[in-house]
Amino acid sequence: MRSDNSGMRLSNRCYAVTGLGYSAPWCVNAGFAVGDNLTLVVDTGGNALAAQTVHGYASAARPGNHLQVVNTEKHFDHIGGNGFFRERGIDVWGHVGTVRTEEDFQAEIAEFNDSIPNQARRERGEARAFFHGTHLVNPNRQIDSDTRFDLGGCTVEILLTPGHTATNLSVWVPDDEVLFTGDCLINEYLPNLDAGTPVDWQIWLESLKRIESLKPTIVVAGHGPVARGNEVQVIVDTVRRVLQESIARGYSPTANRASDPLSPPNSGAA
């Protein structure tokens, strides 16, 4: 196994690209699975610069391969780099419900700018630097059910795992026992429940059962360190506990209860 600070080889076919920038203290993960003919990229990061990094690693792992992309959900930290790939003629797959608007994207930039602590930097609009060269691109290929990709000597399964949003997908590489979960699992962060309601959280619990049944030995969560071995069950149990507690009390651990506990002002991008 080889590793460095940004790109990690997890197994014979699978790699993670971790720690891509987003909103503090959150970073976001991406990755890819390499077949003999095709490399499947999982998520494109939050901006064009992140996508450039992911594309570079994926291209270098097996230079002769064609690339395709799958988005694990609709939030911008997972789809922000789609434009970089589409500009190169690379198909981007995503849930049929992953349809964002330019208004959504501009609101994301404004929210980033509002979160800058320094007034002078806010007034300068420095959030625009983070999104340099970035424009909204939704997936051009749609997924509405479990789907298989043949990468050449490697089969990858795209599984519906809703809950965090209705659009969440996981990417399972059974021969390597590696699972890319998007935000269905989070490591060392509180999971973001504010994009949904207790009904969604109950659906999320069912997705956790599905993930457990696969018995992955390595998990690339949407955010946080890669989990291996016994760590996998730990992060599943942690997310499950947060969901169960939130369902019992009727609001998420990060809800702004001064307003509407189930609809906080900031639903979060993560």
C-alpha positions as CSV (number, residue, x, y, z in Angstrom):
1,M,0.0,0.0,0.0
2,R,1.2,3.5,-0.9
3,S,0.1,6.7,0.7
4,D,0.9,10.3,0.8
5,N,-0.9,13.4,2.2
6,S,-3.6,13.7,-0.5
7,G,-3.9,10.5,-2.5
8,M,-4.0,7.0,-0.9
9,R,-4.0,3.6,-2.6
10,L,-6.4,1.6,-0.5
11,S,-6.3,-1.7,-2.3
12,N,-5.4,-3.2,-5.7
13,R,-8.1,-1.2,-7.4
14,C,-9.2,1.6,-5.1
15,Y,-7.8,5.0,-4.1
16,A,-9.0,7.8,-1.9
17,V,-8.3,11.5,-2.3
18,T,-8.9,13.0,1.1
19,G,-8.9,16.4,2.8
20,L,-10.1,18.4,-0.1
21,G,-11.0,21.9,1.0
22,Y,-14.5,23.1,1.8
23,S,-15.9,25.1,4.7
24,A,-14.0,25.0,8.0
25,P,-13.8,22.7,9.9
26,W,-15.1,20.4,7.1
27,C,-12.9,18.9,4.4
28,V,-14.4,16.5,1.9
29,N,-13.2,13.2,0.3
30,A,-13.3,11.8,-3.2
31,G,-11.7,8.7,-4.7
32,F,-11.7,6.3,-7.6
33,A,-11.7,2.7,-8.7
34,V,-9.4,1.6,-11.5
35,G,-10.3,-1.2,-13.9
36,D,-8.4,-2.4,-16.9
37,N,-10.2,-0.1,-19.3
38,L,-12.2,2.4,-17.2
39,T,-11.5,4.4,-14.1
40,L,-14.6,5.4,-12.1
41,V,-14.1,8.7,-10.1
42,V,-16.3,9.1,-7.0
43,D,-17.2,12.7,-6.4
44,T,-15.4,15.8,-7.8
45,G,-14.9,18.0,-4.7
46,G,-16.3,21.4,-4.0
47,N,-14.6,23.4,-6.8
48,A,-12.6,23.2,-10.0
49,L,-9.3,23.1,-8.2
50,A,-10.3,20.1,-6.2
51,A,-11.6,18.4,-9.4
52,Q,-8.2,19.1,-11.0
53,T,-6.5,17.3,-8.2
54,V,-8.8,14.3,-8.3
55,H,-8.5,14.2,-12.1
56,G,-4.7,14.2,-11.9
57,Y,-4.6,11.3,-9.5
58,A,-7.1,9.3,-11.4
59,S,-5.4,9.9,-14.7
60,A,-2.0,9.0,-13.3
61,A,-3.1,5.7,-11.7
62,R,-3.7,4.1,-15.1
63,P,-3.0,6.6,-17.9
64,G,-4.6,4.7,-20.8
65,N,-8.0,4.4,-19.1
66,H,-11.2,6.4,-20.0
67,L,-12.7,8.2,-17.0
68,Q,-16.3,8.4,-15.8
69,V,-17.6,10.1,-12.7
70,V,-20.3,9.3,-10.2
71,N,-21.7,11.8,-7.6
72,T,-22.7,10.4,-4.3
73,E,-25.3,13.2,-3.7
74,K,-26.5,16.6,-4.6
75,H,-24.6,18.9,-2.2
76,F,-22.0,21.2,-3.8
77,D,-19.1,19.8,-1.8
78,H,-19.5,16.6,-3.9
79,I,-20.5,18.0,-7.2
80,G,-18.7,21.3,-7.4
81,G,-16.0,20.0,-9.6
82,N,-18.3,18.4,-12.2
83,G,-17.7,21.2,-14.7
84,F,-14.0,20.4,-14.8
85,F,-14.7,16.8,-15.9
86,R,-17.5,17.7,-18.3
87,E,-15.3,20.2,-20.1
88,R,-13.1,17.2,-20.9
89,G,-16.0,15.2,-22.3
90,I,-16.2,12.9,-19.2
91,D,-19.7,11.6,-18.3
92,V,-20.9,12.4,-14.8
93,W,-23.4,10.0,-13.3
94,G,-25.7,10.9,-10.4
95,H,-29.0,10.3,-8.8
96,V,-32.0,11.4,-10.9
97,G,-32.8,13.9,-8.1
98,T,-29.5,15.7,-8.4
99,V,-30.7,18.8,-10.1
100,R,-29.3,22.1,-8.7
101,T,-29.9,25.6,-10.0
102,E,-27.6,28.6,-10.6
103,E,-29.5,30.3,-7.9
104,D,-28.5,27.5,-5.5
105,F,-24.9,27.9,-6.5
106,Q,-24.8,31.6,-6.1
107,A,-26.4,31.2,-2.6
108,E,-23.6,28.8,-1.8
109,I,-21.0,31.3,-2.7
110,A,-22.7,34.0,-0.7
111,E,-22.9,31.7,2.3
112,F,-19.2,31.0,2.1
113,N,-18.5,34.7,1.9
114,D,-20.7,35.5,4.9
115,S,-18.8,32.9,7.0
116,I,-15.4,34.7,6.5
117,P,-14.4,36.0,10.0
118,N,-12.5,39.1,8.7
119,Q,-14.7,42.0,7.6
120,A,-12.2,43.3,5.0
121,R,-12.0,39.9,3.4
122,R,-15.8,39.5,3.4
123,E,-16.2,43.0,1.8
124,R,-13.6,41.9,-0.8
125,G,-15.7,38.9,-1.7
126,E,-12.8,36.5,-1.2
127,A,-15.1,33.4,-1.4
128,R,-14.9,33.9,-5.1
129,A,-11.3,32.9,-5.0
130,F,-12.3,29.5,-3.7
131,F,-14.7,29.0,-6.6
132,H,-12.3,30.3,-9.2
133,G,-13.1,28.6,-12.5
134,T,-16.0,26.7,-11.0
135,H,-19.5,26.6,-12.5
136,L,-22.5,24.6,-11.8
137,V,-22.9,21.4,-13.8
138,N,-25.4,18.7,-12.9
139,P,-24.8,15.0,-13.8
140,N,-25.5,14.3,-17.4
141,R,-26.2,10.6,-16.8
142,Q,-29.0,9.7,-14.4
143,I,-29.2,6.8,-11.9
144,D,-32.6,5.8,-10.4
145,S,-31.8,2.3,-9.2
146,D,-28.9,0.1,-8.2
147,T,-26.4,0.1,-11.1
148,R,-23.3,-1.9,-12.1
149,F,-20.3,-0.7,-13.9
150,D,-17.8,-3.0,-15.6
151,L,-14.5,-1.3,-15.4
152,G,-12.6,-4.2,-17.1
153,G,-11.5,-6.9,-14.6
154,C,-13.4,-5.0,-11.9
155,T,-17.1,-4.7,-11.2
156,V,-18.4,-1.7,-9.2
157,E,-21.9,-1.5,-7.8
158,I,-23.7,1.8,-7.3
159,L,-26.2,1.4,-4.5
160,L,-29.0,3.7,-3.4
161,T,-28.4,4.7,0.2
162,P,-30.7,7.6,0.9
163,G,-31.2,9.4,4.2
164,H,-28.8,12.3,4.4
165,T,-30.5,13.4,1.2
166,A,-32.8,11.4,-1.1
167,T,-30.0,11.5,-3.7
168,N,-27.3,9.7,-1.7
169,L,-25.5,6.8,-3.4
170,S,-22.7,4.5,-2.2
171,V,-20.1,2.9,-4.5
172,W,-19.1,-0.7,-3.6
173,V,-16.1,-2.5,-5.0
174,P,-16.8,-6.1,-3.8
175,D,-13.5,-7.7,-4.9
176,D,-11.6,-5.2,-2.8
177,E,-14.2,-4.9,0.0
178,V,-13.9,-1.1,-0.3
179,L,-17.0,1.1,0.0
180,F,-17.3,4.8,-0.8
181,T,-20.3,6.0,1.2
182,G,-20.5,9.7,0.5
183,D,-22.2,11.3,3.5
184,C,-24.2,8.2,4.5
185,L,-21.2,7.8,6.8
186,I,-19.0,10.4,8.4
187,N,-15.8,9.9,10.4
188,E,-14.9,12.2,13.4
189,Y,-17.5,14.8,12.5
190,L,-21.1,14.9,13.5
191,P,-23.2,13.8,10.6
192,N,-25.3,16.5,9.0
193,L,-28.9,15.8,9.7
194,D,-30.1,19.3,9.0
195,A,-30.8,18.6,5.3
196,G,-33.6,16.3,6.4
197,T,-36.4,15.4,8.9
198,P,-37.0,12.5,11.3
199,V,-38.7,10.7,8.4
200,D,-35.5,11.0,6.3
201,W,-33.4,9.9,9.3
202,Q,-35.4,6.7,9.7
203,I,-34.7,6.0,6.0
204,W,-31.0,6.7,6.7
205,L,-31.0,4.0,9.4
206,E,-32.2,1.5,6.8
207,S,-29.3,2.6,4.6
208,L,-26.9,1.9,7.4
209,K,-28.2,-1.7,7.6
210,R,-27.5,-2.1,4.0
211,I,-24.0,-0.8,4.4
212,E,-23.4,-3.2,7.3
213,S,-24.6,-6.2,5.3
214,L,-21.8,-5.6,2.8
215,K,-19.2,-6.1,5.5
216,P,-16.7,-3.7,3.9
217,T,-13.1,-3.8,5.3
218,I,-12.3,-0.2,4.1
219,V,-14.7,2.7,4.0
220,V,-14.1,6.1,2.4
221,A,-16.7,8.3,4.2
222,G,-17.8,11.6,2.8
223,H,-15.8,13.5,5.4
224,G,-13.0,12.5,7.7
225,P,-10.3,9.9,7.8
226,V,-10.6,6.6,5.9
227,A,-11.9,3.8,8.2
228,R,-10.3,0.3,8.1
229,G,-11.1,-2.9,9.9
230,N,-12.9,-2.4,13.2
231,E,-13.1,1.3,12.6
232,V,-15.8,0.7,10.0
233,Q,-18.2,-0.7,12.6
234,V,-17.3,2.2,15.0
235,I,-18.4,4.9,12.5
236,V,-21.5,3.0,11.5
237,D,-22.5,2.7,15.2
238,T,-21.7,6.4,15.8
239,V,-23.9,7.6,13.0
240,R,-26.6,5.2,14.0
241,R,-26.6,6.5,17.6
242,V,-26.8,10.2,16.4
243,L,-29.7,9.3,14.2
244,Q,-31.6,7.4,16.9
245,E,-31.1,10.1,19.5
246,S,-32.2,12.8,17.0
247,I,-35.3,10.8,16.0
248,A,-36.2,10.4,19.7
249,R,-36.0,14.1,20.5
250,G,-37.2,15.4,17.2
251,Y,-34.3,17.6,16.1
252,S,-30.7,17.2,15.1
253,P,-27.7,17.9,17.3
254,T,-26.8,20.9,15.3
255,A,-30.2,22.4,14.8
256,N,-30.7,26.1,15.5
257,R,-33.6,25.7,18.0
258,A,-34.1,29.5,18.3
259,S,-36.0,29.2,15.0
260,D,-37.5,26.0,13.7
261,P,-35.7,23.0,15.1
262,L,-36.4,20.9,12.0
263,S,-35.6,23.6,9.5
264,P,-32.5,25.6,10.7
265,P,-31.5,28.6,8.6
266,N,-28.4,26.8,7.3
267,S,-29.2,23.3,6.0
268,G,-25.5,22.7,5.4
269,A,-23.7,21.6,2.3
270,A,-21.9,18.6,3.8
